[in-house]
Amino acid sequence: MAFFDRIADILKANINDMIDKAEDPVKMVKQLIIEMEEQVDEATRALGQAMGSQKVAAKELADAKAKVADWNDKAKLALKNNDEALARKALDIKVGLEGQVDQLQASYDGITAQVDKLKDQVQTMKMKLDEARARQNVLIARAKMAEASTNVATSINSAATESAFAKLDKLERKIVEQEATAEAFTELNATAGASPAAVADQFEELAHKDAVDSELERLKSELGMA
């Protein structure tokens, strides 16, 4: 039956295979459950119809058997009244009805066998459906996990992600270079001592001192103190 083929799909569902086929596993699982429910309903309706036919066949068979018994009683009554000819007529009808009983019995037996088979199939289908429903959440969770894993793997391998990491590396190198430059300038300032302006001030002070010394020597010479 097609139903059991769909059952096999759900119970043996391979989430990765469905992803490879670009199918939505979550939607697929839910759709399979819906299809299975519909087929269980359809099988249940067929069983109901078969059981209805079985009841009709059983009534027809019972009525035919009752008529056979009735004509048998009539034949006995005729014999009791010493009317063998009438008894023979009753038995003739009885024999004809017994042929109908045989046909109705065969029909009833066939319908009963079909009903029993349908009952077993419907019971099996309902058990499989219950099992599929129980596994539905597990399958959906597996599908979502597989999808998430795929998305993460795709993101890691994507050009955009590689570009972002490359930019981050470049930015880090630039920061390292700036830190190295700042450190170098700090070292230079430490070894250089004074700034050019400070050195110029020292030279001005030295020139001023020389001028004062020259004036002092001149005055001493004028006063004969040299």
Phi, psi and chi 1 to 4 in degrees:
 res  aa     phi    psi   chi1   chi2   chi3   chi4
   1 MET       -  149.4  -66.1  177.3   63.9      -
   2 ALA   -62.4  -31.2      -      -      -      -
   3 PHE   -58.5  -45.2  174.6   84.4      -      -
   4 PHE   -70.6  -26.3  -67.5  104.1      -      -
   5 ASP   -64.8  -41.8  -67.0  -23.4      -      -
   6 ARG   -69.2  -35.0  -56.5  -58.0  -75.1  173.6
   7 ILE   -59.5  -43.9  -72.6  -73.6      -      -
   8 ALA   -61.7  -39.3      -      -      -      -
   9 ASP   -59.1  -45.6  -72.8  -19.0      -      -
  10 ILE   -72.7  -39.9 -111.2 -113.0      -      -
  11 LEU   -76.6  -24.8  -63.7 -178.1      -      -
  12 LYS  -109.7   18.7  -62.5  178.0 -178.6  178.2
  13 ALA   -57.7  128.0      -      -      -      -
  14 ASN  -106.8  107.4 -172.7  -46.2      -      -
  15 ILE   -61.1  -41.0  -59.2  -57.9      -      -
  16 ASN   -64.5  -38.5  -68.7  -32.3      -      -
  17 ASP   -62.1  -41.5  -74.0  -13.7      -      -
  18 MET   -65.0  -37.8  -72.0 -171.6  -73.9      -
  19 ILE   -65.7  -41.7  -68.3  174.5      -      -
  20 ASP   -60.0  -32.5  -68.9  -19.6      -      -
  21 LYS   -86.5   10.2  -64.0  176.3 -178.1  177.6
  22 ALA    61.8   30.9      -      -      -      -
  23 GLU   -98.8  155.0  -64.2  175.7   -8.4      -
  24 ASP   -89.7  105.2 -172.7  -28.3      -      -
  25 PRO   -58.4  -40.6  -22.8   34.1      -      -
  26 VAL   -62.1  -49.1  174.3      -      -      -
  27 LYS   -63.9  -37.5  -69.7 -177.2  178.8  178.6
  28 MET   -64.4  -44.7 -176.3  176.0 -179.6      -
  29 VAL   -62.1  -46.3  169.7      -      -      -
  30 LYS   -63.2  -40.5  -68.8 -179.4  177.8  179.4
  31 GLN   -65.6  -39.1 -177.7   59.4   36.1      -
  32 LEU   -63.0  -40.7  -74.3  173.2      -      -
  33 ILE   -62.0  -43.5  -65.2  -65.0      -      -
  34 ILE   -61.6  -45.1  -68.0  173.8      -      -
  35 GLU   -62.5  -40.1  -69.7 -179.5   15.1      -
  36 MET   -65.5  -41.0  -69.0  161.4   62.6      -
  37 GLU   -62.6  -41.9  -69.9  172.3  -18.0      -
  38 GLU   -63.6  -40.3  -68.8  175.1  -11.4      -
  39 GLN   -72.4  -32.2  -67.7 -175.8   21.8      -
  40 VAL   -65.1  -43.0  168.1      -      -      -
  41 ASP   -61.7  -43.0  -69.4  -19.4      -      -
  42 GLU   -63.2  -43.9 -178.3  179.8  -10.6      -
  43 ALA   -65.5  -36.7      -      -      -      -
  44 THR   -65.6  -40.6  -58.1      -      -      -
  45 ARG   -64.3  -41.4  -73.4 -167.6  -63.2  -89.7
  46 ALA   -62.4  -38.8      -      -      -      -
  47 LEU   -64.5  -42.4  174.7   59.3      -      -
  48 GLY   -60.4  -42.8      -      -      -      -
  49 GLN   -64.0  -42.4  -66.9  173.1   -7.2      -
  50 ALA   -64.3  -40.1      -      -      -      -
  51 MET   -66.8  -34.1  -68.7  176.6   68.7      -
  52 GLY   -64.0  -44.2      -      -      -      -
  53 SER   -63.0  -36.4  -62.3      -      -      -
  54 GLN   -63.0  -41.6 -177.3 -174.1   32.4      -
  55 LYS   -65.4  -41.3  -71.0 -177.3  178.5 -179.9
  56 VAL   -62.4  -45.0  171.4      -      -      -
  57 ALA   -63.3  -39.4      -      -      -      -
  58 ALA   -64.0  -39.9      -      -      -      -
  59 LYS   -67.5  -43.3 -174.1  177.7 -176.7  -54.8
  60 GLU   -61.9  -40.9  -69.3  177.0  -13.1      -
  61 LEU   -64.9  -44.0  178.4   59.9      -      -
  62 ALA   -63.7  -41.0      -      -      -      -
  63 ASP   -63.5  -42.4  -69.9  -15.4      -      -
  64 ALA   -64.4  -41.7      -      -      -      -
  65 LYS   -65.0  -36.7  -73.2 -178.3  177.4  179.9
  66 ALA   -65.9  -37.7      -      -      -      -
  67 LYS   -67.1  -40.2  -71.2  178.9 -179.7  179.6
  68 VAL   -59.5  -46.4  168.0      -      -      -
  69 ALA   -63.7  -38.1      -      -      -      -
  70 ASP   -64.8  -45.5 -179.4   57.3      -      -
  71 TRP   -69.4  -28.0  -77.5  105.6      -      -
  72 ASN   -66.7  -40.6 -173.4   68.1      -      -
  73 ASP   -65.5  -37.3  -69.6  -19.5      -      -
  74 LYS   -66.1  -38.5  -72.4  178.3  178.5  179.0
  75 ALA   -63.4  -41.1      -      -      -      -
  76 LYS   -61.6  -42.2  -72.1 -179.8 -179.8  180.0
  77 LEU   -62.8  -41.3  179.2   62.1      -      -
  78 ALA   -63.5  -41.8      -      -      -      -
  79 LEU   -65.4  -39.0  -73.4  175.5      -      -
  80 LYS   -61.6  -28.1  -72.7  179.5 -179.0  179.4
  81 ASN   -97.6   16.9  -71.8  -83.3      -      -
  82 ASN    58.9   33.5  -62.8  -42.8      -      -
  83 ASP  -113.9   80.5 -167.5  -18.4      -      -
  84 GLU   -65.1  -35.1 -174.2  174.9  -27.1      -
  85 ALA   -63.2  -42.4      -      -      -      -
  86 LEU   -69.1  -36.9 -177.0   59.4      -      -
  87 ALA   -62.6  -41.1      -      -      -      -
  88 ARG   -61.5  -41.4 -175.9  178.1  -68.6  -83.6
  89 LYS   -62.0  -42.3  -70.9 -180.0  179.5  178.8
  90 ALA   -63.7  -41.8      -      -      -      -
  91 LEU   -69.3  -31.1  -69.0  173.9      -      -
  92 ASP   -63.1  -43.4 -178.0   60.3      -      -
  93 ILE   -66.2  -40.0  -65.3  173.6      -      -
  94 LYS   -60.7  -45.7  175.9 -166.9  171.0 -173.6
  95 VAL   -61.7  -40.8  170.7      -      -      -
  96 GLY   -62.6  -40.7      -      -      -      -
  97 LEU   -68.2  -33.3  -71.8  173.1      -      -
  98 GLU   -63.7  -33.2  -75.0  177.4  -20.6      -
  99 GLY   -63.9  -39.6      -      -      -      -
 100 GLN   -65.4  -38.5  -67.0 -178.3   14.6      -
 101 VAL   -61.1  -42.3  167.9      -      -      -
 102 ASP   -60.1  -43.5  -69.5  -20.9      -      -
 103 GLN   -65.6  -44.1  -66.8  177.4   -3.5      -
 104 LEU   -65.7  -35.1  -69.3  171.7      -      -
 105 GLN   -65.1  -42.8 -176.0   67.3   56.1      -
 106 ALA   -63.6  -41.8      -      -      -      -
 107 SER   -63.6  -43.8  176.7      -      -      -
 108 TYR   -63.8  -43.2  173.9   78.1      -      -
 109 ASP   -61.8  -40.3  -68.6  -17.4      -      -
 110 GLY   -65.2  -43.3      -      -      -      -
 111 ILE   -65.0  -40.2  -65.7  174.2      -      -
 112 THR   -63.0  -41.0  -60.4      -      -      -
 113 ALA   -63.8  -39.8      -      -      -      -
 114 GLN   -66.1  -41.2 -178.1 -178.9    8.0      -
 115 VAL   -62.3  -44.5  167.5      -      -      -
 116 ASP   -61.6  -40.4  -68.3  -19.8      -      -
 117 LYS   -65.9  -43.2 -178.3  178.4  180.0 -179.5
 118 LEU   -64.7  -37.9  -75.6  172.9      -      -
 119 LYS   -60.1  -44.7  -76.0 -178.4  178.3  178.7
 120 ASP   -63.6  -41.7  -69.7  -20.0      -      -
 121 GLN   -66.3  -44.1  -71.1  179.7  -18.9      -
 122 VAL   -63.4  -41.5  169.1      -      -      -
 123 GLN   -61.9  -43.5 -178.3   63.4   26.7      -
 124 THR   -64.5  -42.2  -59.2      -      -      -
 125 MET   -62.0  -41.5  -69.1  166.9   71.4      -
 126 LYS   -66.3  -38.2  -72.1 -178.3  177.3  179.9
 127 MET   -64.8  -42.5  -69.4  175.1   58.0      -
 128 LYS   -65.9  -38.5  -67.0  -66.7 -173.7  179.4
 129 LEU   -64.6  -43.5  177.8   57.1      -      -
 130 ASP   -60.9  -40.6  -70.5  -19.2      -      -
 131 GLU   -64.4  -41.9 -177.3 -179.9   -6.1      -
 132 ALA   -65.0  -41.1      -      -      -      -
 133 ARG   -62.5  -40.0  -76.1  171.5  173.8  164.4
 134 ALA   -64.2  -33.6      -      -      -      -
 135 ARG   -90.7   -7.4  -62.8 -171.5   63.4 -177.1
 136 GLN   -57.4  -50.9  178.9  179.4    7.8      -
 137 ASN   -62.2  -37.1  -67.7  -24.2      -      -
 138 VAL   -65.0  -44.6  175.0      -      -      -
 139 LEU   -64.5  -41.5  -68.5  172.9      -      -
 140 ILE   -64.0  -42.1  -69.8  175.5      -      -
 141 ALA   -62.4  -41.9      -      -      -      -
 142 ARG   -63.2  -39.3  -73.4  174.8   55.8 -163.2
 143 ALA   -64.3  -44.4      -      -      -      -
 144 LYS   -65.4  -39.2  -69.4 -177.6  176.7  178.8
 145 MET   -64.5  -42.9 -179.7   63.2   69.2      -
 146 ALA   -63.8  -39.8      -      -      -      -
 147 GLU   -65.4  -42.8 -178.9 -179.7    5.0      -
 148 ALA   -62.9  -43.2      -      -      -      -
 149 SER   -62.5  -40.4  -61.5      -      -      -
 150 THR   -64.0  -42.5  -59.0      -      -      -
 151 ASN   -63.2  -41.5  -69.8  -22.5      -      -
 152 VAL   -64.4  -45.8  169.9      -      -      -
 153 ALA   -61.9  -40.3      -      -      -      -
 154 THR   -64.2  -40.8  -58.2      -      -      -
 155 SER   -65.2  -41.2  -63.0      -      -      -
 156 ILE   -63.7  -37.5  -68.9  175.8      -      -
 157 ASN   -89.5   -2.1  -65.9  -34.2      -      -
 158 SER   -74.5  154.0   67.1      -      -      -
 159 ALA   -64.5  -34.9      -      -      -      -
 160 ALA   -63.1  -42.9      -      -      -      -
 161 THR   -65.5  -43.1  -57.2      -      -      -
 162 GLU   -61.8  -40.6  -68.4  178.7   -2.0      -
 163 SER   -63.1  -42.7  177.1      -      -      -
 164 ALA   -63.5  -43.5      -      -      -      -
 165 PHE   -66.7  -35.9  -83.1   99.9      -      -
 166 ALA   -64.1  -41.6      -      -      -      -
 167 LYS   -64.3  -39.6  -70.0  179.5 -180.0  178.5
 168 LEU   -64.0  -42.6 -178.9   62.0      -      -
 169 ASP   -61.3  -42.2  -68.9  -20.2      -      -
 170 LYS   -63.5  -41.6 -176.3  177.3 -179.9 -179.9
 171 LEU   -64.3  -39.8  178.5   59.7      -      -
 172 GLU   -64.4  -41.4 -177.2  178.7    4.2      -
 173 ARG   -62.2  -39.0  -72.7 -165.2  -60.4  -88.7
 174 LYS   -64.6  -41.0 -174.2  173.9 -178.5  179.0
 175 ILE   -64.5  -41.2  -68.5  173.1      -      -
 176 VAL   -61.2  -42.0  170.6      -      -      -
 177 GLU   -62.6  -42.4  -68.3  174.6   -2.8      -
 178 GLN   -64.3  -40.3  -70.3  177.6  -17.6      -
 179 GLU   -63.8  -40.4  -69.8  173.8  -17.3      -
 180 ALA   -65.1  -40.4      -      -      -      -
 181 THR   -63.5  -44.2  -59.9      -      -      -
 182 ALA   -62.6  -40.2      -      -      -      -
 183 GLU   -65.4  -38.3 -176.2  178.3   -8.5      -
 184 ALA   -64.8  -44.3      -      -      -      -
 185 PHE   -62.7  -37.3  -85.4  114.6      -      -
 186 THR   -62.9  -43.0  -60.2      -      -      -
 187 GLU   -65.2  -40.6  -67.2  176.7   -4.0      -
 188 LEU   -62.9  -43.0  -73.4  173.7      -      -
 189 ASN   -64.6  -34.5  -72.2  -23.2      -      -
 190 ALA   -69.8  -36.6      -      -      -      -
 191 THR   -85.9  -21.2   56.9      -      -      -
 192 ALA   -75.0  -20.5      -      -      -      -
 193 GLY    82.2  -98.8      -      -      -      -
 194 ALA  -106.9  163.8      -      -      -      -
 195 SER   -82.3  164.7   64.5      -      -      -
 196 PRO   -55.5  -36.4  -27.5   35.8      -      -
 197 ALA   -65.0  -41.0      -      -      -      -
 198 ALA   -65.2  -39.5      -      -      -      -
 199 VAL   -64.0  -40.7  173.8      -      -      -
 200 ALA   -62.0  -40.4      -      -      -      -
 201 ASP   -61.9  -38.2  -70.7  -18.8      -      -
 202 GLN   -63.4  -41.4  -69.9  179.1   -2.8      -
 203 PHE   -64.5  -37.9  -84.0  104.5      -      -
 204 GLU   -64.7  -42.0  -72.6 -178.4   -0.5      -
 205 GLU   -62.4  -40.1  -69.3  177.8    1.9      -
 206 LEU   -65.8  -40.5 -177.2   59.5      -      -
 207 ALA   -64.8  -41.3      -      -      -      -
 208 HIS   -61.3  -41.8 -178.9   77.2      -      -
 209 LYS   -64.2  -41.5 -178.3  176.6  178.2  -60.6
 210 ASP   -62.1  -39.6  -72.8  -15.8      -      -
 211 ALA   -64.6  -42.3      -      -      -      -
 212 VAL   -64.2  -41.3  170.8      -      -      -
 213 ASP   -64.2  -40.1  -70.2  -18.3      -      -
 214 SER   -63.0  -44.4  -64.3      -      -      -
 215 GLU   -62.6  -38.5  -74.2  -62.1  -48.1      -
 216 LEU   -64.5  -42.7 -179.9   60.1      -      -
 217 GLU   -64.8  -36.4  -68.1  -62.4  -33.4      -
 218 ARG   -64.9  -45.2 -177.0 -178.5   63.2   77.3
 219 LEU   -64.6  -41.7  -72.3  176.0      -      -
 220 LYS   -59.4  -37.5  -74.2 -178.8  176.9 -178.9
 221 SER   -66.5  -41.3  177.2      -      -      -
 222 GLU   -64.1  -35.3  -71.9 -179.7   -2.5      -
 223 LEU   -88.7    2.2  -63.8  174.7      -      -
 224 GLY    69.9   27.9      -      -      -      -
 225 MET  -101.0    2.0  -61.2  175.1   60.2      -
 226 ALA   -74.5      -      -      -      -      -
